[in-house]
Amino acid sequence: MFGIKGRDTFNKPFTNRAKVARMLKEKWIRYFPFILILLACIVIAYVVYVWYVYVHTKELTETERMTYINERRQEVVFRKKKFDQVKDGIIMREERFNAKYEEKNDIFYHINTQKQEENQNVTE
């Protein structure tokens, strides 16, 4: 009657279930990325909150605090024998690095000697 299309459908119960199912599927497909992003943001916010609570707001009791301080004050066991081995290894590598370079025969030794002999023959 006044150009309103489908006015009588408001008074009737859902008659076409396939149409409603298709409409819900289209809505789900359309809004799924937004729902997924919202869910990811909620999970990230929760993880950050838990991290902050357990890391930054940790309050120790007085006995726990004193135990922690006493453990930190203990001296480190110094193993002189192991230290000397490491020190000797460093000194040995430094000496090897600073040693004078010595030429060694390479795999082309016989070719190089032939060239040297040819050069000597030419200069003579």
C-alpha positions as CSV (number, residue, x, y, z in Angstrom):
1,M,0.0,0.0,0.0
2,F,2.1,3.2,0.4
3,G,5.1,1.7,-1.4
4,I,6.4,-0.1,1.7
5,K,7.7,-3.4,0.5
6,G,7.4,-6.5,2.7
7,R,5.4,-4.8,5.5
8,D,3.4,-7.8,6.3
9,T,6.5,-10.0,6.9
10,F,7.0,-8.3,10.3
11,N,4.0,-9.9,11.7
12,K,4.7,-13.4,10.4
13,P,7.3,-15.8,12.0
14,F,10.3,-16.7,9.9
15,T,9.0,-18.7,7.0
16,N,12.1,-19.2,5.0
17,R,14.8,-20.7,7.2
18,A,17.3,-21.1,4.3
19,K,17.1,-17.4,3.6
20,V,17.7,-16.6,7.3
21,A,20.6,-19.1,7.5
22,R,22.2,-17.5,4.3
23,M,21.7,-14.0,5.8
24,L,23.4,-15.1,9.1
25,K,26.3,-16.7,7.2
26,E,26.8,-13.6,5.1
27,K,26.9,-11.4,8.3
28,W,29.3,-13.9,9.9
29,I,31.6,-13.8,6.9
30,R,31.4,-10.0,6.8
31,Y,32.2,-9.4,10.5
32,F,34.5,-12.4,11.2
33,P,37.8,-10.4,10.6
34,F,36.6,-7.7,13.0
35,I,35.6,-10.3,15.6
36,L,39.0,-12.0,15.2
37,I,40.9,-8.8,15.6
38,L,38.8,-7.8,18.7
39,L,39.5,-11.2,20.2
40,A,43.2,-10.9,19.5
41,C,43.3,-7.5,21.1
42,I,41.6,-8.8,24.2
43,V,44.0,-11.7,24.5
44,I,47.0,-9.4,24.0
45,A,45.7,-7.0,26.6
46,Y,45.2,-9.9,29.1
47,V,48.7,-11.2,28.5
48,V,50.3,-7.8,29.0
49,Y,48.3,-7.4,32.2
50,V,49.4,-10.7,33.6
51,W,53.0,-10.0,32.6
52,Y,52.9,-6.6,34.4
53,V,51.3,-8.1,37.5
54,Y,53.9,-10.9,37.8
55,V,57.0,-9.0,36.8
56,H,56.6,-5.4,38.0
57,T,54.4,-5.6,41.0
58,K,56.2,-8.4,42.8
59,E,56.4,-7.6,46.4
60,L,58.6,-9.8,48.6
61,T,58.2,-10.4,52.2
62,E,61.0,-9.3,54.5
63,T,62.4,-12.8,54.9
64,E,62.3,-13.4,51.1
65,R,64.1,-10.1,50.5
66,M,66.8,-10.9,53.0
67,T,67.3,-14.4,51.6
68,Y,67.7,-12.9,48.1
69,I,70.2,-10.3,49.3
70,N,72.2,-13.0,51.2
71,E,72.3,-15.2,48.1
72,R,73.6,-12.3,46.0
73,R,76.4,-11.5,48.6
74,Q,78.0,-14.9,48.4
75,E,81.3,-14.9,46.8
76,V,81.9,-16.6,43.5
77,V,84.1,-19.7,43.6
78,F,87.3,-18.9,41.8
79,R,88.9,-21.8,40.0
80,K,92.5,-20.7,39.6
81,K,93.5,-23.8,37.6
82,K,90.8,-23.3,35.0
83,F,91.6,-19.5,34.9
84,D,95.3,-20.2,34.2
85,Q,94.4,-22.7,31.4
86,V,92.3,-20.0,29.7
87,K,94.9,-17.4,30.2
88,D,97.6,-19.6,28.7
89,G,95.4,-20.3,25.7
90,I,94.9,-16.6,25.1
91,I,98.6,-16.0,25.4
92,M,99.4,-18.8,23.0
93,R,96.9,-17.5,20.4
94,E,98.4,-14.0,20.7
95,E,101.9,-15.3,20.1
96,R,100.7,-17.3,17.1
97,F,99.0,-14.2,15.8
98,N,102.1,-12.0,16.3
99,A,104.5,-14.6,14.9
100,K,106.5,-13.7,11.8
101,Y,104.9,-15.1,8.6
102,E,106.8,-17.9,7.1
103,E,106.3,-18.9,3.5
104,K,105.5,-22.6,3.1
105,N,105.6,-24.7,0.0
106,D,102.3,-24.7,-1.7
107,I,100.7,-27.4,-3.9
108,F,102.1,-25.7,-7.0
109,Y,105.7,-25.9,-5.7
110,H,107.1,-27.7,-8.7
111,I,105.6,-25.2,-11.1
112,N,107.0,-22.2,-9.1
113,T,110.5,-23.8,-9.1
114,Q,110.3,-24.3,-12.8
115,K,109.4,-20.6,-13.3
116,Q,112.2,-19.5,-11.0
117,E,114.7,-21.6,-13.0
118,E,113.4,-20.1,-16.2
119,N,113.8,-16.6,-14.8
120,Q,117.4,-17.4,-13.7
121,N,118.2,-18.8,-17.2
122,V,116.8,-15.6,-18.8
123,T,118.8,-13.3,-16.6
124,E,122.1,-15.2,-17.2
